[in-house]
Amino acid sequence: MTITEQTTVGEVASTVPASVRVFQQFGIDFCCGGGKTLAQVCGEKGIPLEGLLAGVEKAQEPAAASQVRDWNAGSLAVLIDYILNKHHEYLKSEMPRLGSMLAKVIQVHGNNHPESLHPLGKVYGGLKRELEEHMWKEENVLFPLIKQLEEVHNGSGAPFRGMPVGGPIRMMEMEHESAGEALRHMRELTSGYTPPADACNTYRALLHGLLEMEADLHEHIHLENNILFPRAVAL
């Protein structure tokens, strides 16, 4: 693949899996913002285009590329199971833990930081509810549908009796965009997850956990938006 300033972030992330680390380093959204060109994101963030292209080129070197799995080939069922085991299970265990910590931090520090903590609680609560419903729909509707479609395509399943995948995928992509907006809002409210001077250990651990959840969700949504969904539609 020839990468130019007009190549989109999503195209690079899906074709060069190791480039995800480069985008993370520069704070570039490679999941929900994957439709933007490299020139656009560099202009928005004030990043030298040459520096970003050099980083992506380095990510294509064998030593870097070998450390990241390429999901553009192979079974979609295996990719789905990876998403379920790595990302869905992570969210199911981490979201309640972070929610409990956030409630405690709001109780202790809410009066000192009302401009950030109270809105953060509302945004996080909405995101948590949305992700729980979103994962249920993927696990019980879309993912089984894609697995069945792949079995029929490979000639190992019964005749396909499901609905077209385009509709459910568009709904999931819209919900991904909503989750991405919530993540952006949370990052703004916390000044990039930077603890204030009076933050206790729980407060600091909360911000670190939210930062890790953001990174996990970016990878999670990237795997679905840029790889799983296009491949499923192609079937």
N, C-alpha and C positions, 0 to 999 in steps of 0.2 A: 504494500500500500504506500502510495506517495502522499506524504502529509504536507499540506500547505497551510497558509494562514486562513484559508476558506474551509478547511476541514473542520467538521464539528467536533466538539469535545466528546460527545457520545460515540462517534465513529472511531475516534482514537482509542477511547477507553475499551471498546469492545474488540477492536482489532489488535491492540497492543496492551494486554492485560496489565503488564508491569507499569504502564503509564499512570495507573490509578494513584500510585504512590507519589508521582510527580505532581498530579493535580492536588492531592492532599497537602503536599508541601507548600503549594502556592495558594491554598485556600479556595480552589476552584470547584464548583459544584459540577460533578460529572454524572449525576443521576438525573434529577429533575431539570437541571440546567444544561443537559447534554445536547440540546438542539442549537446552542450558540456556537459560533465559529471561534477558532483560536484567536483570531484578530479581535473579535468582540470582547471576549473575556479579558484579554490583555489590556484593551482600552479601558474597560470598566474598572479593573483593579490596578492599573498603572504598572503592569508587569512588562518588561522588555520581551517582545515576541521572540527575539533571537535566543534569549535565555530559556524560555519555555520550550521552543523547538529543540534546543540542545539537550534539555532534560529528557524529552520524549525520545530523541534519537539514542541517548545513552540507555534508556530503559529497554530498547530493542536489542541491546547486546546480549549474547547468549547467557552470560553469568547472571544478569538481572532478570531476563525473561524466564529462565529455568526455575526461578523461585516462585512464580505465580502460575496457577493452573489456567489453561486456555479452555474456556467453556464453549467455544464456537463450533466444536465438533463433539461427537459422542452422544450419549443418550440424554434426552430431555428428562426422563424419569430420574436419572442419577442426579442431574442438576437440581431438580425439584426437591429430591430428598436432601441434598446438601443445603438448600435454602431452608428447608424445614428444620433440619437438625442443628444448623449453625445459627441461623438468624431468628427463626420463629421461636425456638426454645430459649434463645438468649433474651428476647423481648419478654417472653412470658415469665421468666424468673427475675429479670432486671427491673421491669417497669413497676411492679409492686414495691420492690425494695427502694427505688428512687422516690416513689410517691410517698412512702412513709418518712423517708429522710426529709423530703421537701416540706411536708406538713410540720415536722419538728422544727426545721429551720425558720419557717414562717412564724411559728408560735414564739420562738425565742428572739428572732431578729427582725420580725415584720415591722415593728414600730420604728426601728432605725433605718430600714430600707423599704418603705412602703411603695416607692416608685418602681421598684424592680421585683420584689418578692411576691407581692400580691398578684400582679399581672402574670408573673411566671407560673404561679400556682394554677391560674385559670387556663393558661395556654397548655401547660403540661397535662392537666386533667382532660382537656379536650382531645389532645393528641393521643393520650393513653386509651380513651374510649374509642376513638376512631381506628387506631391500630388494632385493637382487640376485635372489633367488628370486621375490619379489613382482612385480618389473618383467618378468621372463621370462614369468610367467603372464599378465600383462596384455597383453604384446606378442604372445604366441603363441596365446592362447585368447580372453580377454575382448574385447580391442579389435577383433580381426577379426570376432568374433561381432556386436558392436554395429554395426560398419560394414556387415556383411551384412544385418542387421536393418533398418538405415536404407534401404539400397538397395531391399529388398523393399517397405518402407513407401512409398517414393517411386515404386514401379512400374518401377524401372530394373534390377532384379536378377532372378536365377533364383529359383524357389520356395525359401522358407526351409527349410533342412534342419538347422539347428543346434539346440542345446539351449536351454531357457529361460534368460534372463540372470539371473533372480533368485538362483539358487544361487551362481554365481560372484561376483556382486556382493556378496552377504552375506559370502562368504569374504574378499573384498578389504577390505570394511569392518572385519571383525574384525582383519585384519592391519594396517590403518591405525590401529586403536585400540592395538594392540601397539606400533607405531612411535611413536605419540603418547606412550605411557607411557615408552618409552625416552628420548624427547626431554626429558620432564619430569624423569626421573632424572638425565640428563646436566646439565641446568640446575641442579639441586640440588647435584650433586657439585662443580660449578665456581662456585658462588655467583653464578649468573647470568652465567657466562662472564667473571668478573672476575679478571684476572691477579694472582697474589700479588706481594709486594714483590720477591722474588728471581727473578721470571720473566725469562727471556732473550727475545730477539726471536722465536725459533722458538716458544716457549711462547705468547707474545702473539699471534703470527700464527695459531697453532693455535686458540686460543680465539675469535679473530675469525672464522676460517673455520667453526668449529662453529656460531657464532651466525648466520652467513649461511646455512648449510645448514638450520638450524632454520627460518628465515624462508621459505626456498624450499620446504621440505617442507610447511609450513603452507599456503602458497598451492596447492601441488601437490595435497594431500589435499582441500582445500576445493573445488577445481575438479571433483574426482571425486565426493566424497561429496555435495556440495550441488547440483551442476549436472549433470554427465555421467550419473551413475548414476540419479537420479530421471527424467531425460529418457529414458534408455534403457528403463527399466521402463515408462514411459508409452507407449512405442511398442508 
